[in-house]
């Protein structure tokens, strides 16, 4: 078992670079995306679950980054890959808090050790410049919990729009309300415009990087909106395993609405971290959640000098 420390986080970013290549000035994963500004407003149900300041009903300005999962910014938007959403809430007291989600229903692994093994299995063969499919198959055979994530990627159809995808938080977070009641939740963003995908032929007819222009054109015509839902876990639901979904019959509560108004270019220098939390929301004992935070910080530090030069 690896210890979660700076050396481990450096290894995680190096491992991502071995899969996607090292591209100066961009993130090691989710390298290319598009940013937007908007507002989040919580429903009355949100305050019943958490005392977090952005969940009390007042409109909160947000900056949102949509992205492709790959760490190679040159890969086309039609590529089979998870898509991400990162939401930064700008609180009235000057502080910030983040939510980070992805289109996959589950993550591939649940420990930092297994994450490093996964990236090693996906890394490029120096002789061919391509990954070796046999190594990926062997990894899944040794880690059957990764199968659902791989299947989700392999069957993913090109998105019609970043604004027409469902994004899931994957990890469990503890919500604490004003009377100190505690419950674990998992969240997801549901698009008001509905989910829409393209056929492979339709996607190939578009520019390789069509998603930025599509979102910009969409927001010029009017706002795009998402509904924020949380699934409330039962006592025996795992809170440390992002490779497993909770049962579908768990209580589901709509706790807010996100409205995006315009595309912006002011979030490339931002760090979005799912553990940037405020009073009323706490991390679970999920190792991957904590490891993501450390790896994001390493990636952020590495890309900043290139961005400023």
C-alpha positions as CSV (number, residue, x, y, z in Angstrom):
1,X,0.0,0.0,0.0
2,X,1.4,3.4,-1.0
3,X,1.3,6.2,1.5
4,X,-0.7,9.3,0.4
5,X,2.0,11.9,0.4
6,X,3.6,14.3,-2.1
7,X,5.8,11.6,-3.6
8,X,2.7,9.5,-4.4
9,X,0.9,12.5,-5.9
10,X,3.9,13.2,-8.1
11,X,3.9,9.5,-9.2
12,X,0.2,9.8,-10.1
13,X,0.8,12.8,-12.3
14,X,3.8,11.1,-13.9
15,X,1.7,8.1,-14.6
16,X,-1.0,10.2,-16.3
17,X,1.7,11.8,-18.5
18,X,2.9,8.3,-19.5
19,X,-0.6,7.6,-20.8
20,X,-1.5,10.9,-22.4
21,X,1.9,12.5,-23.0
22,X,3.2,15.5,-21.2
23,X,1.8,18.7,-22.6
24,X,3.1,21.9,-21.1
25,X,0.7,24.4,-19.6
26,X,-2.3,22.1,-19.4
27,X,-3.8,19.7,-16.8
28,X,-2.5,16.2,-16.6
29,X,-6.1,15.0,-17.1
30,X,-9.1,16.9,-18.5
31,X,-6.5,18.9,-20.4
32,X,-8.9,20.7,-22.8
33,X,-12.3,22.3,-22.0
34,X,-14.4,25.3,-22.0
35,X,-15.4,27.7,-19.2
36,X,-18.7,29.4,-18.4
37,X,-20.2,31.8,-15.9
38,X,-23.5,31.5,-14.2
39,X,-25.5,31.3,-11.0
40,X,-26.5,28.5,-8.6
41,X,-29.6,28.7,-6.4
42,X,-30.3,26.0,-3.8
43,X,-33.8,24.6,-3.2
44,X,-35.4,24.7,0.3
45,X,-34.6,21.0,0.6
46,X,-30.9,21.8,0.5
47,X,-30.9,23.6,3.8
48,X,-32.6,20.6,5.4
49,X,-29.6,18.5,4.5
50,X,-26.7,20.8,5.0
51,X,-25.8,24.2,6.6
52,X,-23.2,24.9,3.8
53,X,-23.6,28.6,2.9
54,X,-24.1,28.0,-0.8
55,X,-27.0,25.7,0.0
56,X,-29.2,28.2,1.8
57,X,-31.1,29.5,-1.2
58,X,-29.4,32.8,-2.1
59,X,-28.1,33.0,-5.7
60,X,-24.4,32.2,-5.7
61,X,-22.1,33.2,-8.7
62,X,-20.3,30.2,-10.2
63,X,-17.5,29.5,-12.7
64,X,-17.9,26.2,-14.5
65,X,-15.4,24.2,-16.5
66,X,-16.5,21.5,-18.8
67,X,-13.8,19.2,-20.1
68,X,-12.8,16.0,-21.9
69,X,-11.2,13.4,-19.7
70,X,-8.1,12.8,-21.7
71,X,-4.8,14.5,-20.8
72,X,-4.0,15.1,-24.4
73,X,-5.5,18.5,-25.5
74,X,-5.2,17.5,-29.2
75,X,-7.6,14.5,-29.0
76,X,-10.8,15.1,-30.9
77,X,-14.1,15.7,-29.1
78,X,-15.6,12.6,-30.7
79,X,-13.2,10.4,-28.8
80,X,-14.6,7.8,-26.4
81,X,-13.9,9.3,-23.0
82,X,-15.6,10.5,-19.9
83,X,-16.5,14.2,-19.8
84,X,-16.1,16.4,-16.7
85,X,-17.8,19.3,-15.0
86,X,-16.1,21.4,-12.3
87,X,-18.1,24.0,-10.5
88,X,-16.5,26.8,-8.4
89,X,-18.9,28.6,-6.0
90,X,-17.9,32.2,-5.2
91,X,-19.3,32.7,-1.7
92,X,-20.3,36.1,-0.3
93,X,-17.5,36.0,2.4
94,X,-14.8,35.8,-0.4
95,X,-14.2,32.1,0.1
96,X,-14.7,29.4,-2.6
97,X,-15.9,25.8,-2.7
98,X,-15.8,23.3,-5.5
99,X,-17.8,20.4,-6.9
100,X,-16.2,18.1,-9.5
101,X,-18.1,15.5,-11.5
102,X,-17.8,13.2,-14.5
103,X,-20.1,11.4,-16.9
104,X,-19.0,7.9,-15.8
105,X,-21.3,6.1,-13.4
106,X,-18.4,4.8,-11.3
107,X,-14.6,5.2,-11.1
108,X,-12.2,2.5,-12.2
109,X,-10.3,1.9,-8.9
110,X,-10.6,2.7,-5.2
111,X,-7.0,3.0,-4.1
112,X,-3.9,5.0,-5.1
113,X,-2.0,1.7,-5.6
114,X,-4.6,0.5,-8.1
115,X,-4.7,3.9,-9.8
116,X,-0.9,3.7,-10.5
117,X,-1.3,0.1,-11.7
118,X,-4.2,1.2,-14.0
119,X,-2.1,4.0,-15.6
120,X,0.8,1.6,-16.0
121,X,-1.5,-0.8,-17.9
122,X,-2.7,2.0,-20.1
123,X,0.7,3.6,-20.7
124,X,2.1,3.9,-24.2
125,X,4.4,1.2,-25.5
126,X,7.7,2.9,-26.5
127,X,8.0,0.6,-29.5
128,X,4.6,1.4,-31.0
129,X,3.6,4.7,-29.4
130,X,0.3,3.1,-28.5
131,X,-1.2,1.3,-25.5
132,X,-1.0,-2.5,-25.4
133,X,-4.6,-3.8,-25.2
134,X,-3.4,-7.1,-23.6
135,X,-2.2,-5.1,-20.6
136,X,-5.5,-3.4,-20.2
137,X,-7.3,-6.8,-20.4
138,X,-5.0,-8.2,-17.8
139,X,-5.6,-5.3,-15.5
140,X,-9.4,-5.8,-15.6
141,X,-9.0,-9.5,-15.0
142,X,-7.1,-8.7,-11.9
143,X,-9.4,-5.9,-10.9
144,X,-13.0,-6.8,-11.9
145,X,-14.3,-3.8,-10.1
146,X,-12.9,-1.7,-13.0
147,X,-15.1,-3.5,-15.6
148,X,-18.1,-1.1,-15.3
149,X,-15.9,2.0,-15.8
150,X,-14.2,0.5,-18.8
151,X,-17.6,-0.5,-20.3
152,X,-18.9,3.0,-19.8
153,X,-16.0,4.4,-21.7
154,X,-16.1,1.9,-24.5
155,X,-19.9,2.4,-25.1
156,X,-19.8,6.2,-24.7
157,X,-21.2,8.0,-27.7
158,X,-19.9,11.4,-28.9
159,X,-21.8,14.2,-26.9
160,X,-24.0,16.6,-28.8
161,X,-23.1,19.3,-26.2
162,X,-21.5,19.6,-22.8
163,X,-24.9,21.0,-21.7
164,X,-26.6,17.7,-22.5
165,X,-24.8,15.2,-20.3
166,X,-25.4,13.9,-16.8
167,X,-22.4,14.4,-14.5
168,X,-21.9,12.4,-11.3
169,X,-19.8,13.2,-8.3
170,X,-18.8,9.5,-7.8
171,X,-17.6,10.0,-4.2
172,X,-19.7,10.2,-1.0
173,X,-19.7,13.4,1.1
174,X,-21.1,13.9,4.5
175,X,-23.8,16.6,4.7
176,X,-24.3,18.2,8.2
177,X,-27.3,20.4,8.8
178,X,-28.0,23.2,11.2
179,X,-29.0,20.8,14.0
180,X,-25.9,18.6,13.4
181,X,-27.8,15.8,11.7
182,X,-25.4,13.9,9.5
183,X,-26.0,11.8,6.3
184,X,-23.8,10.7,3.4
185,X,-24.8,11.7,-0.1
186,X,-23.7,11.4,-3.7
187,X,-24.6,14.0,-6.2
188,X,-25.3,14.4,-9.9
189,X,-26.1,17.2,-12.3
190,X,-29.1,16.6,-14.6
191,X,-29.3,18.8,-17.8
192,X,-32.6,20.5,-18.3
193,X,-32.2,20.3,-22.1
194,X,-32.1,16.5,-21.8
195,X,-29.3,14.1,-22.7
196,X,-28.2,14.0,-26.4
197,X,-25.5,12.2,-28.3
198,X,-24.3,12.1,-31.9
199,X,-23.6,9.1,-34.1
200,X,-20.0,8.4,-35.1
201,X,-20.8,9.7,-38.6
202,X,-22.4,12.9,-37.3
203,X,-19.4,13.6,-35.0
204,X,-16.8,12.9,-37.8
205,X,-18.6,15.6,-39.9
206,X,-17.9,18.2,-37.3
207,X,-14.7,20.0,-36.5
208,X,-12.4,17.9,-34.2
209,X,-13.0,20.4,-31.4
210,X,-16.7,21.2,-31.8
211,X,-17.8,21.2,-28.2
212,X,-16.4,24.7,-27.3
213,X,-18.1,26.4,-30.2
214,X,-21.4,24.5,-29.6
215,X,-21.6,25.7,-26.0
216,X,-20.7,29.3,-27.0
217,X,-23.4,29.3,-29.6
218,X,-25.9,27.7,-27.3
219,X,-25.4,30.3,-24.5
220,X,-25.7,33.2,-27.0
221,X,-29.2,31.9,-27.8
222,X,-30.1,31.6,-24.1
223,X,-29.1,30.1,-20.7
224,X,-28.3,26.4,-20.2
225,X,-29.4,24.9,-16.9
226,X,-28.8,21.8,-14.7
227,X,-30.6,20.5,-11.7
228,X,-28.5,19.3,-8.8
229,X,-29.7,16.0,-7.2
230,X,-28.3,14.1,-4.2
231,X,-28.8,10.4,-3.5
232,X,-29.0,9.9,0.2
233,X,-27.1,6.8,1.4
234,X,-28.3,4.2,3.8
235,X,-26.3,3.0,6.8
236,X,-24.7,0.1,5.0
237,X,-23.9,1.9,1.8
238,X,-20.1,2.1,1.2
239,X,-18.7,5.6,1.5
240,X,-15.1,4.7,0.6
241,X,-15.6,2.9,-2.8
242,X,-16.2,5.0,-6.0
243,X,-16.2,1.8,-8.1
244,X,-19.6,0.8,-6.7
245,X,-23.0,2.5,-7.3
246,X,-25.5,2.8,-4.5
247,X,-28.8,1.0,-5.0
248,X,-31.2,3.0,-7.2
249,X,-34.0,2.9,-4.6
250,X,-32.2,5.3,-2.2
251,X,-33.9,8.6,-1.5
252,X,-33.2,11.2,-4.3
253,X,-33.6,14.9,-3.5
254,X,-33.3,17.9,-5.9
255,X,-31.2,20.5,-4.0
256,X,-30.4,23.2,-6.6
257,X,-30.4,24.7,-10.0
258,X,-27.3,25.8,-12.0
259,X,-27.9,28.4,-14.8
260,X,-25.1,29.2,-17.2
261,X,-25.2,32.5,-19.1
262,X,-22.0,32.9,-21.1
263,X,-18.7,31.3,-22.1
264,X,-15.6,32.8,-20.5
265,X,-11.9,32.3,-20.7
266,X,-11.0,33.2,-17.1
267,X,-10.8,29.7,-15.5
268,X,-7.7,28.2,-17.1
269,X,-5.7,29.3,-14.2
270,X,-8.1,28.0,-11.6
271,X,-7.7,24.8,-9.5
272,X,-10.9,22.9,-9.0
273,X,-10.6,20.4,-6.1
274,X,-13.4,18.2,-4.8
275,X,-12.0,18.5,-1.3
276,X,-12.2,22.3,-1.3
277,X,-15.2,22.3,1.1
278,X,-16.9,24.5,3.6
279,X,-18.7,24.0,7.0
280,X,-21.7,21.7,6.4
281,X,-19.9,19.4,3.9
282,X,-17.2,16.9,4.8
283,X,-15.1,14.4,2.9
284,X,-15.7,10.7,3.3
285,X,-13.0,8.1,4.0
286,X,-12.5,7.6,0.2
287,X,-8.8,7.2,-0.6
288,X,-9.2,8.1,-4.3
289,X,-11.0,11.3,-3.3
290,X,-8.1,12.4,-1.1
291,X,-5.5,11.2,-3.7
292,X,-7.3,13.3,-6.4
293,X,-6.8,16.4,-4.3
294,X,-3.0,15.9,-4.0
295,X,-2.6,15.0,-7.6
296,X,-4.5,18.0,-8.8
297,X,-2.3,20.2,-6.7
298,X,0.8,18.7,-8.3
299,X,-0.6,19.1,-11.8
300,X,-1.6,22.7,-11.0
301,X,1.9,23.6,-9.8
302,X,3.6,22.0,-12.8
303,X,1.4,23.8,-15.4
304,X,1.5,27.3,-13.9
305,X,5.1,28.3,-15.0
306,X,4.3,27.3,-18.6
307,X,1.0,29.2,-18.5
308,X,2.8,32.4,-17.3
309,X,5.8,32.3,-19.7
